[in-house]
Amino acid sequence: MWFLRRMLRIPWTAKKTNDRVLNEANKRRSLIRTIRKRQATFLGTVMRRGKLEHLVTTGKFEGKRSRGRQREKIMDGLATWLGPGKVSDILAAVKDRDLWRDMIANAYKQGT
């Protein structure tokens, strides 16, 4: 953001929001999309292996639940990012590497 403001010659005293600066520069925020894409590729690798990480990410690990609000699970976050579908559909799609890559690429292009 600092660099975009410098390129567009917007002084730091100007009361412009980051969204307005991004609109003027015809740019979009891409950090969240990049993080989700990397999470999805990592998840595909872990699920195809089927070892301890697979058990942890699918939630089949036994133990006591801690107090307080539950943390957001990786699977739930990716399910909302990849579009309408259940977690079981995602687990089935991970087995086919080409289908999984296409799903990730489509979600990344849509910018959700």
PDB file as gemmi writes it, atoms N, CA and C in Angstrom:
CRYST1    1.000    1.000    1.000  90.00  90.00  90.00 P 1                      
ATOM      1  N   MET A   1       0.829  -1.185   0.000  1.00  0.00           N  
ATOM      2  CA  MET A   1       0.000   0.000   0.000  1.00  0.00           C  
ATOM      3  C   MET A   1       0.875   1.251   0.000  1.00  0.00           C  
ATOM      4  N   TRP A   2       1.944   1.210   0.752  1.00  0.00           N  
ATOM      5  CA  TRP A   2       2.826   2.354   0.800  1.00  0.00           C  
ATOM      6  C   TRP A   2       3.395   2.646  -0.578  1.00  0.00           C  
ATOM      7  N   PHE A   3       3.790   1.598  -1.277  1.00  0.00           N  
ATOM      8  CA  PHE A   3       4.372   1.765  -2.603  1.00  0.00           C  
ATOM      9  C   PHE A   3       3.340   2.296  -3.593  1.00  0.00           C  
ATOM     10  N   LEU A   4       2.123   1.796  -3.528  1.00  0.00           N  
ATOM     11  CA  LEU A   4       1.074   2.298  -4.421  1.00  0.00           C  
ATOM     12  C   LEU A   4       0.779   3.770  -4.161  1.00  0.00           C  
ATOM     13  N   ARG A   5       0.753   4.155  -2.912  1.00  0.00           N  
ATOM     14  CA  ARG A   5       0.521   5.565  -2.583  1.00  0.00           C  
ATOM     15  C   ARG A   5       1.645   6.448  -3.122  1.00  0.00           C  
ATOM     16  N   ARG A   6       2.857   5.952  -3.066  1.00  0.00           N  
ATOM     17  CA  ARG A   6       3.986   6.719  -3.610  1.00  0.00           C  
ATOM     18  C   ARG A   6       3.881   6.835  -5.126  1.00  0.00           C  
ATOM     19  N   MET A   7       3.522   5.744  -5.794  1.00  0.00           N  
ATOM     20  CA  MET A   7       3.414   5.771  -7.258  1.00  0.00           C  
ATOM     21  C   MET A   7       2.306   6.713  -7.722  1.00  0.00           C  
ATOM     22  N   LEU A   8       1.200   6.739  -6.985  1.00  0.00           N  
ATOM     23  CA  LEU A   8       0.072   7.584  -7.356  1.00  0.00           C  
ATOM     24  C   LEU A   8       0.190   9.010  -6.799  1.00  0.00           C  
ATOM     25  N   ARG A   9       1.280   9.275  -6.084  1.00  0.00           N  
ATOM     26  CA  ARG A   9       1.551  10.586  -5.482  1.00  0.00           C  
ATOM     27  C   ARG A   9       0.421  11.042  -4.559  1.00  0.00           C  
ATOM     28  N   ILE A  10       0.009  10.127  -3.716  1.00  0.00           N  
ATOM     29  CA  ILE A  10      -1.003  10.437  -2.711  1.00  0.00           C  
ATOM     30  C   ILE A  10      -0.268  10.745  -1.406  1.00  0.00           C  
ATOM     31  N   PRO A  11      -0.418  11.945  -0.871  1.00  0.00           N  
ATOM     32  CA  PRO A  11       0.312  12.272   0.367  1.00  0.00           C  
ATOM     33  C   PRO A  11      -0.234  11.465   1.544  1.00  0.00           C  
ATOM     34  N   TRP A  12       0.608  11.300   2.533  1.00  0.00           N  
ATOM     35  CA  TRP A  12       0.195  10.508   3.687  1.00  0.00           C  
ATOM     36  C   TRP A  12      -0.863  11.229   4.505  1.00  0.00           C  
ATOM     37  N   THR A  13      -0.997  12.531   4.307  1.00  0.00           N  
ATOM     38  CA  THR A  13      -2.018  13.284   5.029  1.00  0.00           C  
ATOM     39  C   THR A  13      -3.393  13.170   4.378  1.00  0.00           C  
ATOM     40  N   ALA A  14      -3.440  12.659   3.145  1.00  0.00           N  
ATOM     41  CA  ALA A  14      -4.731  12.513   2.457  1.00  0.00           C  
ATOM     42  C   ALA A  14      -5.540  11.411   3.132  1.00  0.00           C  
ATOM     43  N   LYS A  15      -6.804  11.669   3.323  1.00  0.00           N  
ATOM     44  CA  LYS A  15      -7.680  10.705   4.001  1.00  0.00           C  
ATOM     45  C   LYS A  15      -8.317   9.788   2.964  1.00  0.00           C  
ATOM     46  N   LYS A  16      -7.516   8.943   2.350  1.00  0.00           N  
ATOM     47  CA  LYS A  16      -8.015   7.982   1.378  1.00  0.00           C  
ATOM     48  C   LYS A  16      -7.865   6.585   1.957  1.00  0.00           C  
ATOM     49  N   THR A  17      -8.905   5.810   1.801  1.00  0.00           N  
ATOM     50  CA  THR A  17      -8.855   4.445   2.309  1.00  0.00           C  
ATOM     51  C   THR A  17      -8.003   3.586   1.381  1.00  0.00           C  
ATOM     52  N   ASN A  18      -7.589   2.451   1.904  1.00  0.00           N  
ATOM     53  CA  ASN A  18      -6.795   1.533   1.098  1.00  0.00           C  
ATOM     54  C   ASN A  18      -7.594   1.007  -0.092  1.00  0.00           C  
ATOM     55  N   ASP A  19      -8.901   0.834   0.098  1.00  0.00           N  
ATOM     56  CA  ASP A  19      -9.738   0.361  -1.007  1.00  0.00           C  
ATOM     57  C   ASP A  19      -9.777   1.370  -2.145  1.00  0.00           C  
ATOM     58  N   ARG A  20      -9.860   2.650  -1.813  1.00  0.00           N  
ATOM     59  CA  ARG A  20      -9.860   3.682  -2.854  1.00  0.00           C  
ATOM     60  C   ARG A  20      -8.532   3.727  -3.595  1.00  0.00           C  
ATOM     61  N   VAL A  21      -7.436   3.562  -2.861  1.00  0.00           N  
ATOM     62  CA  VAL A  21      -6.115   3.552  -3.489  1.00  0.00           C  
ATOM     63  C   VAL A  21      -6.001   2.355  -4.431  1.00  0.00           C  
ATOM     64  N   LEU A  22      -6.488   1.189  -3.999  1.00  0.00           N  
ATOM     65  CA  LEU A  22      -6.451   0.005  -4.856  1.00  0.00           C  
ATOM     66  C   LEU A  22      -7.311   0.194  -6.107  1.00  0.00           C  
ATOM     67  N   ASN A  23      -8.468   0.829  -5.973  1.00  0.00           N  
ATOM     68  CA  ASN A  23      -9.312   1.098  -7.131  1.00  0.00           C  
ATOM     69  C   ASN A  23      -8.633   2.041  -8.111  1.00  0.00           C  
ATOM     70  N   GLU A  24      -7.962   3.068  -7.609  1.00  0.00           N  
ATOM     71  CA  GLU A  24      -7.255   4.001  -8.487  1.00  0.00           C  
ATOM     72  C   GLU A  24      -6.122   3.320  -9.231  1.00  0.00           C  
ATOM     73  N   ALA A  25      -5.468   2.375  -8.580  1.00  0.00           N  
ATOM     74  CA  ALA A  25      -4.344   1.673  -9.204  1.00  0.00           C  
ATOM     75  C   ALA A  25      -4.792   0.469 -10.025  1.00  0.00           C  
ATOM     76  N   ASN A  26      -6.092   0.180 -10.031  1.00  0.00           N  
ATOM     77  CA  ASN A  26      -6.634  -0.995 -10.732  1.00  0.00           C  
ATOM     78  C   ASN A  26      -5.967  -2.285 -10.251  1.00  0.00           C  
ATOM     79  N   LYS A  27      -5.801  -2.397  -8.951  1.00  0.00           N  
ATOM     80  CA  LYS A  27      -5.208  -3.580  -8.336  1.00  0.00           C  
ATOM     81  C   LYS A  27      -6.209  -4.218  -7.396  1.00  0.00           C  
ATOM     82  N   ARG A  28      -5.944  -5.475  -7.052  1.00  0.00           N  
ATOM     83  CA  ARG A  28      -6.763  -6.196  -6.095  1.00  0.00           C  
ATOM     84  C   ARG A  28      -5.858  -6.771  -5.024  1.00  0.00           C  
ATOM     85  N   ARG A  29      -6.439  -7.011  -3.874  1.00  0.00           N  
ATOM     86  CA  ARG A  29      -5.674  -7.659  -2.806  1.00  0.00           C  
ATOM     87  C   ARG A  29      -5.489  -9.126  -3.171  1.00  0.00           C  
ATOM     88  N   SER A  30      -4.267  -9.587  -3.114  1.00  0.00           N  
ATOM     89  CA  SER A  30      -4.009 -10.959  -3.547  1.00  0.00           C  
ATOM     90  C   SER A  30      -3.386 -11.825  -2.460  1.00  0.00           C  
ATOM     91  N   LEU A  31      -3.109 -11.270  -1.305  1.00  0.00           N  
ATOM     92  CA  LEU A  31      -2.438 -12.043  -0.269  1.00  0.00           C  
ATOM     93  C   LEU A  31      -3.315 -13.177   0.249  1.00  0.00           C  
ATOM     94  N   ILE A  32      -4.579 -12.892   0.516  1.00  0.00           N  
ATOM     95  CA  ILE A  32      -5.485 -13.925   1.034  1.00  0.00           C  
ATOM     96  C   ILE A  32      -5.659 -15.038   0.003  1.00  0.00           C  
ATOM     97  N   ARG A  33      -5.817 -14.651  -1.259  1.00  0.00           N  
ATOM     98  CA  ARG A  33      -5.971 -15.669  -2.307  1.00  0.00           C  
ATOM     99  C   ARG A  33      -4.730 -16.544  -2.408  1.00  0.00           C  
ATOM    100  N   THR A  34      -3.550 -15.945  -2.292  1.00  0.00           N  
ATOM    101  CA  THR A  34      -2.310 -16.712  -2.363  1.00  0.00           C  
ATOM    102  C   THR A  34      -2.192 -17.669  -1.181  1.00  0.00           C  
ATOM    103  N   ILE A  35      -2.563 -17.212  -0.006  1.00  0.00           N  
ATOM    104  CA  ILE A  35      -2.514 -18.072   1.185  1.00  0.00           C  
ATOM    105  C   ILE A  35      -3.460 -19.254   1.018  1.00  0.00           C  
ATOM    106  N   ARG A  36      -4.695 -18.989   0.566  1.00  0.00           N  
ATOM    107  CA  ARG A  36      -5.668 -20.074   0.371  1.00  0.00           C  
ATOM    108  C   ARG A  36      -5.182 -21.064  -0.685  1.00  0.00           C  
ATOM    109  N   LYS A  37      -4.572 -20.565  -1.749  1.00  0.00           N  
ATOM    110  CA  LYS A  37      -4.075 -21.456  -2.799  1.00  0.00           C  
ATOM    111  C   LYS A  37      -2.978 -22.369  -2.255  1.00  0.00           C  
ATOM    112  N   ARG A  38      -2.076 -21.813  -1.473  1.00  0.00           N  
ATOM    113  CA  ARG A  38      -1.001 -22.624  -0.908  1.00  0.00           C  
ATOM    114  C   ARG A  38      -1.534 -23.616   0.110  1.00  0.00           C  
ATOM    115  N   GLN A  39      -2.541 -23.207   0.891  1.00  0.00           N  
ATOM    116  CA  GLN A  39      -3.162 -24.142   1.827  1.00  0.00           C  
ATOM    117  C   GLN A  39      -3.801 -25.307   1.079  1.00  0.00           C  
ATOM    118  N   ALA A  40      -4.460 -24.996  -0.034  1.00  0.00           N  
ATOM    119  CA  ALA A  40      -5.136 -26.044  -0.797  1.00  0.00           C  
ATOM    120  C   ALA A  40      -4.144 -27.014  -1.417  1.00  0.00           C  
ATOM    121  N   THR A  41      -3.037 -26.504  -1.952  1.00  0.00           N  
ATOM    122  CA  THR A  41      -2.046 -27.417  -2.528  1.00  0.00           C  
ATOM    123  C   THR A  41      -1.401 -28.274  -1.449  1.00  0.00           C  
ATOM    124  N   PHE A  42      -1.149 -27.685  -0.280  1.00  0.00           N  
ATOM    125  CA  PHE A  42      -0.596 -28.456   0.832  1.00  0.00           C  
ATOM    126  C   PHE A  42      -1.582 -29.522   1.294  1.00  0.00           C  
ATOM    127  N   LEU A  43      -2.858 -29.142   1.376  1.00  0.00           N  
ATOM    128  CA  LEU A  43      -3.876 -30.091   1.796  1.00  0.00           C  
ATOM    129  C   LEU A  43      -3.955 -31.265   0.824  1.00  0.00           C  
ATOM    130  N   GLY A  44      -3.858 -30.991  -0.465  1.00  0.00           N  
ATOM    131  CA  GLY A  44      -3.886 -32.067  -1.448  1.00  0.00           C  
ATOM    132  C   GLY A  44      -2.742 -33.037  -1.259  1.00  0.00           C  
ATOM    133  N   THR A  45      -1.558 -32.501  -0.983  1.00  0.00           N  
ATOM    134  CA  THR A  45      -0.393 -33.352  -0.750  1.00  0.00           C  
ATOM    135  C   THR A  45      -0.580 -34.208   0.493  1.00  0.00           C  
ATOM    136  N   VAL A  46      -1.057 -33.603   1.565  1.00  0.00           N  
ATOM    137  CA  VAL A  46      -1.244 -34.323   2.828  1.00  0.00           C  
ATOM    138  C   VAL A  46      -2.299 -35.411   2.684  1.00  0.00           C  
ATOM    139  N   MET A  47      -3.402 -35.097   2.019  1.00  0.00           N  
ATOM    140  CA  MET A  47      -4.489 -36.063   1.891  1.00  0.00           C  
ATOM    141  C   MET A  47      -4.108 -37.246   1.014  1.00  0.00           C  
ATOM    142  N   ARG A  48      -3.307 -37.004  -0.009  1.00  0.00           N  
ATOM    143  CA  ARG A  48      -2.895 -38.125  -0.863  1.00  0.00           C  
ATOM    144  C   ARG A  48      -1.915 -39.038  -0.157  1.00  0.00           C  
ATOM    145  N   ARG A  49      -1.138 -38.513   0.789  1.00  0.00           N  
ATOM    146  CA  ARG A  49      -0.213 -39.338   1.553  1.00  0.00           C  
ATOM    147  C   ARG A  49      -0.943 -40.303   2.470  1.00  0.00           C  
ATOM    148  N   GLY A  50      -1.896 -39.770   3.252  1.00  0.00           N  
ATOM    149  CA  GLY A  50      -2.685 -40.612   4.144  1.00  0.00           C  
ATOM    150  C   GLY A  50      -1.987 -40.997   5.425  1.00  0.00           C  
ATOM    151  N   LYS A  51      -1.110 -40.151   5.938  1.00  0.00           N  
ATOM    152  CA  LYS A  51      -0.406 -40.465   7.176  1.00  0.00           C  
ATOM    153  C   LYS A  51      -1.013 -39.701   8.345  1.00  0.00           C  
ATOM    154  N   LEU A  52      -0.214 -39.384   9.342  1.00  0.00           N  
ATOM    155  CA  LEU A  52      -0.688 -38.735  10.562  1.00  0.00           C  
ATOM    156  C   LEU A  52      -1.317 -37.369  10.273  1.00  0.00           C  
ATOM    157  N   GLU A  53      -0.736 -36.622   9.352  1.00  0.00           N  
ATOM    158  CA  GLU A  53      -1.282 -35.313   9.018  1.00  0.00           C  
ATOM    159  C   GLU A  53      -2.699 -35.440   8.471  1.00  0.00           C  
ATOM    160  N   HIS A  54      -2.955 -36.504   7.748  1.00  0.00           N  
ATOM    161  CA  HIS A  54      -4.289 -36.760   7.200  1.00  0.00           C  
ATOM    162  C   HIS A  54      -5.308 -36.913   8.334  1.00  0.00           C  
ATOM    163  N   LEU A  55      -4.930 -37.645   9.357  1.00  0.00           N  
ATOM    164  CA  LEU A  55      -5.827 -37.838  10.495  1.00  0.00           C  
ATOM    165  C   LEU A  55      -6.108 -36.530  11.219  1.00  0.00           C  
ATOM    166  N   VAL A  56      -5.084 -35.700  11.367  1.00  0.00           N  
ATOM    167  CA  VAL A  56      -5.244 -34.444  12.095  1.00  0.00           C  
ATOM    168  C   VAL A  56      -6.127 -33.470  11.316  1.00  0.00           C  
ATOM    169  N   THR A  57      -5.918 -33.342  10.017  1.00  0.00           N  
ATOM    170  CA  THR A  57      -6.685 -32.368   9.242  1.00  0.00           C  
ATOM    171  C   THR A  57      -8.126 -32.784   9.040  1.00  0.00           C  
ATOM    172  N   THR A  58      -8.418 -34.081   9.021  1.00  0.00           N  
ATOM    173  CA  THR A  58      -9.801 -34.512   8.871  1.00  0.00           C  
ATOM    174  C   THR A  58     -10.534 -34.543  10.202  1.00  0.00           C  
ATOM    175  N   GLY A  59      -9.819 -34.380  11.304  1.00  0.00           N  
ATOM    176  CA  GLY A  59     -10.460 -34.323  12.620  1.00  0.00           C  
ATOM    177  C   GLY A  59     -10.742 -35.683  13.216  1.00  0.00           C  
ATOM    178  N   LYS A  60     -10.062 -36.712  12.764  1.00  0.00           N  
ATOM    179  CA  LYS A  60     -10.286 -38.056  13.285  1.00  0.00           C  
ATOM    180  C   LYS A  60      -9.283 -38.403  14.380  1.00  0.00           C  
ATOM    181  N   PHE A  61      -8.713 -37.393  14.961  1.00  0.00           N  
ATOM    182  CA  PHE A  61      -7.733 -37.571  16.018  1.00  0.00           C  
ATOM    183  C   PHE A  61      -8.462 -37.534  17.347  1.00  0.00           C  
ATOM    184  N   GLU A  62      -8.264 -38.532  18.198  1.00  0.00           N  
ATOM    185  CA  GLU A  62      -8.996 -38.595  19.457  1.00  0.00           C  
ATOM    186  C   GLU A  62      -8.333 -37.723  20.513  1.00  0.00           C  
ATOM    187  N   GLY A  63      -9.154 -37.245  21.401  1.00  0.00           N  
ATOM    188  CA  GLY A  63      -8.646 -36.420  22.491  1.00  0.00           C  
ATOM    189  C   GLY A  63      -9.751 -35.532  23.002  1.00  0.00           C  
ATOM    190  N   LYS A  64      -9.457 -34.788  24.053  1.00  0.00           N  
ATOM    191  CA  LYS A  64     -10.436 -33.895  24.635  1.00  0.00           C  
ATOM    192  C   LYS A  64     -10.423 -32.561  23.917  1.00  0.00           C  
ATOM    193  N   ARG A  65     -11.595 -31.997  23.742  1.00  0.00           N  
ATOM    194  CA  ARG A  65     -11.721 -30.694  23.113  1.00  0.00           C  
ATOM    195  C   ARG A  65     -11.439 -29.628  24.161  1.00  0.00           C  
ATOM    196  N   SER A  66     -10.693 -28.605  23.766  1.00  0.00           N  
ATOM    197  CA  SER A  66     -10.377 -27.545  24.720  1.00  0.00           C  
ATOM    198  C   SER A  66     -11.570 -26.616  24.898  1.00  0.00           C  
ATOM    199  N   ARG A  67     -11.525 -25.816  25.937  1.00  0.00           N  
ATOM    200  CA  ARG A  67     -12.623 -24.920  26.248  1.00  0.00           C  
ATOM    201  C   ARG A  67     -12.641 -23.741  25.287  1.00  0.00           C  
ATOM    202  N   GLY A  68     -13.802 -23.090  25.240  1.00  0.00           N  
ATOM    203  CA  GLY A  68     -13.914 -21.863  24.456  1.00  0.00           C  
ATOM    204  C   GLY A  68     -14.396 -22.128  23.041  1.00  0.00           C  
ATOM    205  N   ARG A  69     -14.287 -21.082  22.243  1.00  0.00           N  
ATOM    206  CA  ARG A  69     -14.737 -21.164  20.854  1.00  0.00           C  
ATOM    207  C   ARG A  69     -13.821 -22.077  20.056  1.00  0.00           C  
ATOM    208  N   GLN A  70     -14.424 -22.899  19.222  1.00  0.00           N  
ATOM    209  CA  GLN A  70     -13.625 -23.800  18.415  1.00  0.00           C  
ATOM    210  C   GLN A  70     -12.876 -23.021  17.349  1.00  0.00           C  
ATOM    211  N   ARG A  71     -11.685 -23.461  17.063  1.00  0.00           N  
ATOM    212  CA  ARG A  71     -10.898 -22.832  16.012  1.00  0.00           C  
ATOM    213  C   ARG A  71     -11.450 -23.222  14.651  1.00  0.00           C  
ATOM    214  N   GLU A  72     -11.209 -22.351  13.688  1.00  0.00           N  
ATOM    215  CA  GLU A  72     -11.651 -22.677  12.328  1.00  0.00           C  
ATOM    216  C   GLU A  72     -10.749 -23.770  11.785  1.00  0.00           C  
ATOM    217  N   LYS A  73     -11.363 -24.797  11.264  1.00  0.00           N  
ATOM    218  CA  LYS A  73     -10.603 -25.910  10.723  1.00  0.00           C  
ATOM    219  C   LYS A  73     -10.172 -25.591   9.296  1.00  0.00           C  
ATOM    220  N   ILE A  74      -9.056 -26.154   8.897  1.00  0.00           N  
ATOM    221  CA  ILE A  74      -8.545 -25.919   7.544  1.00  0.00           C  
ATOM    222  C   ILE A  74      -9.559 -26.387   6.515  1.00  0.00           C  
ATOM    223  N   MET A  75     -10.178 -27.510   6.773  1.00  0.00           N  
ATOM    224  CA  MET A  75     -11.129 -28.068   5.809  1.00  0.00           C  
ATOM    225  C   MET A  75     -12.343 -27.155   5.625  1.00  0.00           C  
ATOM    226  N   ASP A  76     -12.847 -26.584   6.718  1.00  0.00           N  
ATOM    227  CA  ASP A  76     -14.009 -25.711   6.607  1.00  0.00           C  
ATOM    228  C   ASP A  76     -13.676 -24.430   5.852  1.00  0.00           C  
ATOM    229  N   GLY A  77     -12.505 -23.873   6.111  1.00  0.00           N  
ATOM    230  CA  GLY A  77     -12.094 -22.668   5.406  1.00  0.00           C  
ATOM    231  C   GLY A  77     -11.921 -22.905   3.917  1.00  0.00           C  
ATOM    232  N   LEU A  78     -11.329 -24.038   3.563  1.00  0.00           N  
ATOM    233  CA  LEU A  78     -11.152 -24.341   2.142  1.00  0.00           C  
ATOM    234  C   LEU A  78     -12.463 -24.697   1.471  1.00  0.00           C  
ATOM    235  N   ALA A  79     -13.399 -25.272   2.225  1.00  0.00           N  
ATOM    236  CA  ALA A  79     -14.698 -25.605   1.653  1.00  0.00           C  
ATOM    237  C   ALA A  79     -15.445 -24.335   1.250  1.00  0.00           C  
ATOM    238  N   THR A  80     -15.356 -23.301   2.063  1.00  0.00           N  
ATOM    239  CA  THR A  80     -16.017 -22.044   1.702  1.00  0.00           C  
ATOM    240  C   THR A  80     -15.284 -21.354   0.562  1.00  0.00           C  
ATOM    241  N   TRP A  81     -13.959 -21.472   0.503  1.00  0.00           N  
ATOM    242  CA  TRP A  81     -13.185 -20.814  -0.550  1.00  0.00           C  
ATOM    243  C   TRP A  81     -13.371 -21.494  -1.899  1.00  0.00           C  
ATOM    244  N   LEU A  82     -13.435 -22.823  -1.891  1.00  0.00           N  
ATOM    245  CA  LEU A  82     -13.542 -23.559  -3.153  1.00  0.00           C  
ATOM    246  C   LEU A  82     -14.940 -23.523  -3.742  1.00  0.00           C  
ATOM    247  N   GLY A  83     -15.903 -23.053  -2.994  1.00  0.00           N  
ATOM    248  CA  GLY A  83     -17.253 -22.925  -3.537  1.00  0.00           C  
ATOM    249  C   GLY A  83     -18.216 -23.858  -2.840  1.00  0.00           C  
ATOM    250  N   PRO A  84     -19.440 -23.882  -3.356  1.00  0.00           N  
ATOM    251  CA  PRO A  84     -20.446 -24.718  -2.702  1.00  0.00           C  
ATOM    252  C   PRO A  84     -20.075 -26.198  -2.789  1.00  0.00           C  
ATOM    253  N   GLY A  85     -20.114 -26.819  -1.671  1.00  0.00           N  
ATOM    254  CA  GLY A  85     -19.780 -28.241  -1.620  1.00  0.00           C  
ATOM    255  C   GLY A  85     -19.510 -28.650  -0.188  1.00  0.00           C  
ATOM    256  N   LYS A  86     -19.547 -29.930   0.030  1.00  0.00           N  
ATOM    257  CA  LYS A  86     -19.313 -30.462   1.369  1.00  0.00           C  
ATOM    258  C   LYS A  86     -17.850 -30.837   1.523  1.00  0.00           C  
ATOM    259  N   VAL A  87     -17.454 -31.026   2.752  1.00  0.00           N  
ATOM    260  CA  VAL A  87     -16.089 -31.440   3.033  1.00  0.00           C  
ATOM    261  C   VAL A  87     -15.838 -32.829   2.453  1.00  0.00           C  
ATOM    262  N   SER A  88     -16.849 -33.680   2.465  1.00  0.00           N  
ATOM    263  CA  SER A  88     -16.679 -35.024   1.904  1.00  0.00           C  
ATOM    264  C   SER A  88     -16.437 -34.974   0.396  1.00  0.00           C  
ATOM    265  N   ASP A  89     -17.063 -33.998  -0.290  1.00  0.00           N  
ATOM    266  CA  ASP A  89     -16.808 -33.838  -1.725  1.00  0.00           C  
ATOM    267  C   ASP A  89     -15.371 -33.398  -1.977  1.00  0.00           C  
ATOM    268  N   ILE A  90     -14.867 -32.539  -1.111  1.00  0.00           N  
ATOM    269  CA  ILE A  90     -13.485 -32.075  -1.257  1.00  0.00           C  
ATOM    270  C   ILE A  90     -12.511 -33.226  -1.030  1.00  0.00           C  
ATOM    271  N   LEU A  91     -12.789 -34.052  -0.020  1.00  0.00           N  
ATOM    272  CA  LEU A  91     -11.912 -35.191   0.250  1.00  0.00           C  
ATOM    273  C   LEU A  91     -11.900 -36.173  -0.915  1.00  0.00           C  
ATOM    274  N   ALA A  92     -13.035 -36.305  -1.595  1.00  0.00           N  
ATOM    275  CA  ALA A  92     -13.084 -37.186  -2.764  1.00  0.00           C  
ATOM    276  C   ALA A  92     -12.326 -36.573  -3.939  1.00  0.00           C  
ATOM    277  N   ALA A  93     -12.396 -35.248  -4.083  1.00  0.00           N  
ATOM    278  CA  ALA A  93     -11.728 -34.584  -5.203  1.00  0.00           C  
ATOM    279  C   ALA A  93     -10.215 -34.576  -5.035  1.00  0.00           C  
ATOM    280  N   VAL A  94      -9.734 -34.624  -3.802  1.00  0.00           N  
ATOM    281  CA  VAL A  94      -8.292 -34.592  -3.553  1.00  0.00           C  
ATOM    282  C   VAL A  94      -7.611 -35.823  -4.142  1.00  0.00           C  
ATOM    283  N   LYS A  95      -8.306 -36.919  -4.184  1.00  0.00           N  
ATOM    284  CA  LYS A  95      -7.704 -38.169  -4.688  1.00  0.00           C  
ATOM    285  C   LYS A  95      -7.314 -38.056  -6.156  1.00  0.00           C  
ATOM    286  N   ASP A  96      -8.091 -37.296  -6.936  1.00  0.00           N  
ATOM    287  CA  ASP A  96      -7.778 -37.078  -8.352  1.00  0.00           C  
ATOM    288  C   ASP A  96      -6.984 -35.780  -8.469  1.00  0.00           C  
ATOM    289  N   ARG A  97      -5.718 -35.885  -8.738  1.00  0.00           N  
ATOM    290  CA  ARG A  97      -4.825 -34.729  -8.733  1.00  0.00           C  
ATOM    291  C   ARG A  97      -5.207 -33.688  -9.781  1.00  0.00           C  
ATOM    292  N   ASP A  98      -5.567 -34.120 -10.982  1.00  0.00           N  
ATOM    293  CA  ASP A  98      -5.933 -33.160 -12.030  1.00  0.00           C  
ATOM    294  C   ASP A  98      -7.207 -32.395 -11.671  1.00  0.00           C  
ATOM    295  N   LEU A  99      -8.200 -33.090 -11.145  1.00  0.00           N  
ATOM    296  CA  LEU A  99      -9.436 -32.429 -10.719  1.00  0.00           C  
ATOM    297  C   LEU A  99      -9.155 -31.433  -9.599  1.00  0.00           C  
ATOM    298  N   TRP A 100      -8.295 -31.807  -8.663  1.00  0.00           N  
ATOM    299  CA  TRP A 100      -7.960 -30.927  -7.548  1.00  0.00           C  
ATOM    300  C   TRP A 100      -7.259 -29.660  -8.039  1.00  0.00           C  
ATOM    301  N   ARG A 101      -6.322 -29.813  -8.965  1.00  0.00           N  
ATOM    302  CA  ARG A 101      -5.631 -28.643  -9.517  1.00  0.00           C  
ATOM    303  C   ARG A 101      -6.598 -27.726 -10.246  1.00  0.00           C  
ATOM    304  N   ASP A 102      -7.540 -28.308 -10.981  1.00  0.00           N  
ATOM    305  CA  ASP A 102      -8.537 -27.491 -11.679  1.00  0.00           C  
ATOM    306  C   ASP A 102      -9.429 -26.737 -10.704  1.00  0.00           C  
ATOM    307  N   MET A 103      -9.826 -27.394  -9.608  1.00  0.00           N  
ATOM    308  CA  MET A 103     -10.655 -26.732  -8.604  1.00  0.00           C  
ATOM    309  C   MET A 103      -9.926 -25.546  -7.979  1.00  0.00           C  
ATOM    310  N   ILE A 104      -8.647 -25.732  -7.671  1.00  0.00           N  
ATOM    311  CA  ILE A 104      -7.857 -24.656  -7.068  1.00  0.00           C  
ATOM    312  C   ILE A 104      -7.694 -23.504  -8.058  1.00  0.00           C  
ATOM    313  N   ALA A 105      -7.392 -23.837  -9.308  1.00  0.00           N  
ATOM    314  CA  ALA A 105      -7.191 -22.797 -10.319  1.00  0.00           C  
ATOM    315  C   ALA A 105      -8.473 -21.993 -10.549  1.00  0.00           C  
ATOM    316  N   ASN A 106      -9.615 -22.674 -10.592  1.00  0.00           N  
ATOM    317  CA  ASN A 106     -10.887 -21.958 -10.790  1.00  0.00           C  
ATOM    318  C   ASN A 106     -11.210 -21.049  -9.617  1.00  0.00           C  
ATOM    319  N   ALA A 107     -10.978 -21.536  -8.406  1.00  0.00           N  
ATOM    320  CA  ALA A 107     -11.254 -20.699  -7.222  1.00  0.00           C  
ATOM    321  C   ALA A 107     -10.305 -19.512  -7.174  1.00  0.00           C  
ATOM    322  N   TYR A 108      -9.062 -19.700  -7.591  1.00  0.00           N  
ATOM    323  CA  TYR A 108      -8.092 -18.611  -7.579  1.00  0.00           C  
ATOM    324  C   TYR A 108      -8.449 -17.555  -8.620  1.00  0.00           C  
ATOM    325  N   LYS A 109      -8.921 -17.996  -9.781  1.00  0.00           N  
ATOM    326  CA  LYS A 109      -9.303 -17.040 -10.837  1.00  0.00           C  
ATOM    327  C   LYS A 109     -10.528 -16.227 -10.437  1.00  0.00           C  
ATOM    328  N   GLN A 110     -11.448 -16.846  -9.734  1.00  0.00           N  
ATOM    329  CA  GLN A 110     -12.666 -16.143  -9.325  1.00  0.00           C  
ATOM    330  C   GLN A 110     -12.360 -15.090  -8.280  1.00  0.00           C  
ATOM    331  N   GLY A 111     -11.290 -15.256  -7.551  1.00  0.00           N  
ATOM    332  CA  GLY A 111     -10.884 -14.256  -6.575  1.00  0.00           C  
ATOM    333  C   GLY A 111     -11.638 -14.288  -5.273  1.00  0.00           C  
ATOM    334  N   THR A 112     -12.252 -15.410  -4.960  1.00  0.00           N  
ATOM    335  CA  THR A 112     -12.987 -15.507  -3.708  1.00  0.00           C  
ATOM    336  C   THR A 112     -12.059 -15.798  -2.564  1.00  0.00           C  
TER     337      THR A 112                                                      
END                                                                             
